[in-house]
Amino acid sequence: MHPNTEIVAKALLDQGAAGSVVELPESAPTAQAAAEQLGCEVGAIANSLVFDADGAPLLVMTSGAHRVDTAKVAALVGAAKVKRASPEFVRAATGQPIGGVAPLGHPAPIRTLVDVWLDKYDEVWAAGGHPHTVFPTSYEELLRITGGTPAEVE
């Protein structure tokens, strides 16, 4: 198991999460790739997108069927500007690479918004710290384990 995945697996255990990390046969750097391998709707993939909100990391957990409206998100969090973070910014904030960012297991807590659209699914899948790993969870559990705030991010 990759070291990032071990950190995520331990964080899931520590948080009392119901699911555990599973390894996919192929890399899943996109929601579509993950959905195809898991046999689920792309909307049931909980993308972990890191943004730069006035210099601070902001994690937006969004349905794989959505695009994040950065102006709407900026207004929600009271930031002057929210922009897509660079790979270096993402790794510094999460310790994980783009395409595998998990919603937890980061060096320090990150302010998190969770797309309310994910509540439409009984089971959603989130990245496990590496592009080859994911774990099943629910909307309510995702809110709990991230300390996230429900939000309309589209």
N, C-alpha and C positions, 0 to 999 in steps of 0.2 A: 504494500500500500504506500502511495506517495506520502511524504511527510505532511503536506498541506491537508491531505485527506484524513490522515490520522488526527490532526488537530480538530478538524470539523467533526469527525466521528466522536471524539472525546467531548466536544462542546454539545453535541446532540445528546449524548449520554448524560452529561452534567445537567442539561436542561430538562431531562425526562421526556425527550421527544419519542414518539411512537415508532418512527421509521429509522432505518439505518442506511448508511451509504452503500451503494451498489456500483460496480464498475460496468461501464458500457463497452461493447465490443469495439466501437470506433469512437474517435473524438466527437464531441457534440458542442462545437463552438457557437452554434446558433440554436434558437428555439425550435426551428423546423427540423434540424438534424436530430435533436433530442427527442422530439415528438415521434419522428419516424422510427427511431430505435426502440422507443418505449411503447409504441402502438397507442398513443393517446392524441387528443386534439392539441394543436399548437397553443391554444388558449390556456391549457392546463400546465404549461411550462411557466414557472415563476422565474423570469429573467432577473438577475442581479445586476443592475446597472449603476455604476458609480459616476457621480457628477461632481463637478467643482462648483460649490455654492459660495461665492465670494471668498474663495481660498480654502474653504472647509469641505471635507468629504461629505457627500450625501448619497446614501444608498436608496435606490428606488427599486422595489420589487414589483415588477409589472408583468402582466399576462403577456405571453409570447405573441398574442394576437394584437397587441397594442404598440403604438409609438408614444413615447413620453413627450408631452407638451412642456418644454422647458420654461416657457413664460408662465404657464399655469402653476408649475411646481415652484418657481421663484416666488410667486405671490403667496402660495401656501406656506412656504418656510420663511418668508420675510427677507429674501435675498434680493440684492440689486440685480444679480446675474447668476444664472445657473447654466453651465455649459458642460458638454461631454468631457470627461477627464482623460488625460493622456495615459498611456499604459504605465508609465513610471509613477504617476500620481496614484493610479489604482493599486499598483503593487505596494507602494509605500503605505497606503491607507489600510489595505486588507491583508497584505502578505501573500496574495494570490494573483494569478495571471488572468487577464481578460479572457473570457470564454470558459472560465471555471470558477468564477467568484461565487463563493457560498454566502448565504445570508448571515452567517455567524462564524466564529473562529478567527476573528480579526485581532490584531495586537491591542486595539483599544475599541471601545464601543463607537459605532458610527450612527449618526442620526438616520433613521430609516422611515420611508413611506412605503406602505403596502397597498397596491392597487386593489380597490374594492371588487373589481371584475373577477379576481381569483376566487371570491366567495361563491361563485356559480358552480364550482367544481368540488366534489367530495374529496378528491385527491389531487394535489398538485405536486409537481416535481421541481426541485431546486438543485442547483449545482453543488457539488461536494468538495470544492476547493481545487479542482483540477478538471480540465476539459473532458476527461474520460469518466468522471464520477458524478452521480446524482443521488438524491434521496427523496422518498415520498413524504409528504406532510399534508396538512390541511391549512386552510386560510386562518382559522382561529389559532392553530398551533404556530403558524408562521408569525402572526402578530405577537404571540407570547414569547417565542424564542428570540425574536429580534428586538422586542420592546418597541416595535414599529407602530406607526400611526396610520389608520385606514385613510385612504385618499383616492380621489378621482384624479388620475395622472395623465389621462389621454386628452 
